[in-house]
Amino acid sequence: MRRLLALALLLLASPLAAEITLPCAVGPTGAQGPTGLTGDTGGPGPTGPGGVGSTGPTGPTGDTGPTGGAGDTGPTGASGTGASSTTHLWFPYDFPAGTGAAGNGNVANNTLICWAWVPKVVATSFTKAGWFSPSGCGGGSFAGVAIYDAAGSTRIMTTGAQNCNVTTAIAVTGIAAYSLTAATKYWVCYCASNGAGSYESVPINSGRVGVLGNSFSVPVMAKAANACTAGAPPTTTGAFTGDTGDNISPILLFLGAE
């Protein structure tokens, strides 16, 4: 009771305007309020420092494109120098003159005698060959003509063995077709099975032309190593030996197409 009276007296003695602070407990935290609305979008910011970037690595090679179309045909080339001869061709040269008989007996029987030749023109699909027999070579005797390449390893044409016991032209037809190229070396060869008789030739003045023609290491008038068989020329010539002592005048030969 005394305490209550003391407290009352204290309150009465304090000014009326004074505040009396009394201790109190902190209340619980209130619930979170609702999220506010999204604000306005801000303006664009300033452009950052730029500059062109470095070049990237080279990519792989692409697939090959399709082949282009054919180009235009070019102009026609100039004509060649060798014209074709479809009718005839003389050996050893065009339009021979001053011919004469050369004896078969100048060489041994069945000896293949040959002359180098470079025709001026092309001969295409020829099937004929002929020469002249001024005097018969005896009954049962034969002679033949053949053309070989420059090495003598390929026979271009052969007449086979022909009866030479005549005094006229020996014209052989139906020969397997053969062709000659202009400006190309060949060997024209002849043989007879008997030393009797003769063939029409272009005389070479008792061997003097032969001496001149064979004065180099490569002969132009020669005897072939391979012999004929009963007047039939061999398949190949074998080696050539230049000859100047037997007066082997070139045969006068006429070639042609059918």
PyMOL commands that set and color helices and strands:
alter all, ss='L'
color gray80, all
select helices_A, chain A and resi 2-13+104-106+208-213
alter helices_A, ss='H'
color red, helices_A
select strands_A, chain A and resi 84-85+88-91+100-103+113-117+122-126+128-132+142-149+155-158+162-163+169-172+178-180+186-192+198-201+221-224+240-242+253-256
alter strands_A, ss='S'
color yellow, strands_A
deselect
rebuild
show_as cartoon
